[in-house]
Amino acid sequence: MKEYFLKIIRMQKQENTTFLKAITIRDISDVHSIKEDIKKDMILILRVTPLAQKDVEQLRKVVEELYSIAKNSGADIARLGEERIIVAPSNVKIWKPEYDLK
């Protein structure tokens, strides 16, 4: 019986955990798995350099799609330097200076 309650406590702790995941976007097909991670309320750090070097227009489409997905699910999204994008769940807000232009 004691082991059963310990198992329930461990499961509750895991449910309250927010995971951070780093992903390299190489292709537009990566968006599907990123969308699933956004739904799971993960914090995502997305590296876009390989896609930017391959196809700038495709990168633009990916970023627009990710922005739309994030906003529709209540997540926050921002650029993180030149090579990365960060997506945070609705309970985490990303500080953005007022001069930061998209």
N, C-alpha and C positions, 0 to 999 in steps of 0.2 A: 504494500500500500504506500509506504514511504517513497519507494522508487517511482511509483506512478505520479505522485505529486511533484517530485523533483523533475520528472520528464515534462510535466505541464509548465512548470516554472521556466525551464530552459526554452521551451517553445515560445512562451510569452516574451522572454527576453529577445529571442531571435526575431520575432515579429516587430518589435520596437526598434530594431537596428536599422540604420540607414547605411547602405553600402555605397562606396565610391568606386567607380570603374573607369579605367583609362582605355580608350579605343582609338585605333588608327583607322581613319576612313580612307579606303583605297578606291571605292567604287560606289555608285549610286545604290547598288543592291544592299549595301551596309545599313541603309536607312531603316529597313524593316526591323532588324534586331535592336537598333537604337531606339526605335519607337516602343518596342516591348520593354526595354529597360526604363524608359521614361514612365511608362504605365506602372512599373514596379517601384516608383518613387526613388530611384537611384540618383546619386550625384554622378554626372558623367563629365569626363574631361576628354574632349574629342580632338585628336590631332588631324589636321586637314592638309598638311604639307604634301604628302604623296599625291593626293587628288589634285591639288593646286598645280603641281608640276606637270601632271598628266593632261588636265583639261580644265581650264579656268571657268568655262561656261557651265560645265557639269558641276563644278564646285558651287557656283552661284545658285544653281537649281537645288542642290543638296541643302545649302544653308537656308534658302527660302522655305524649303519643305520642313526642315528641322525647327525653324522659327515658328511656323504654323502649328506643327505638332505640339511644341512646348506650350505655346500660348493657349491652344485649345484644351490642354490638360491641366492648365493652371501652373505650369512650371515656369521658372525664370531661366533666361538664356542670355549669354553675353560673350563677347570676344575676350579671350585671355591671351593677350599678346598678339603676335603676328601669325602664329602657327596653330593656335588652339581655340576651341570654343568650350565653354562650360555650361552645363544644363543642371539646374537644381530643382528639386521638388518644391511643391507649393509652400511647405513649411520652412523653406530656406530662401532667403532673399539675397541677391547678389548686389553688393554696393557698386554703383556706377557713378563716376564723377559727372557733373553736369555738362562738361565739355566733351564727353565721350560721344562721338558720332558713329552711327552704324556703318 
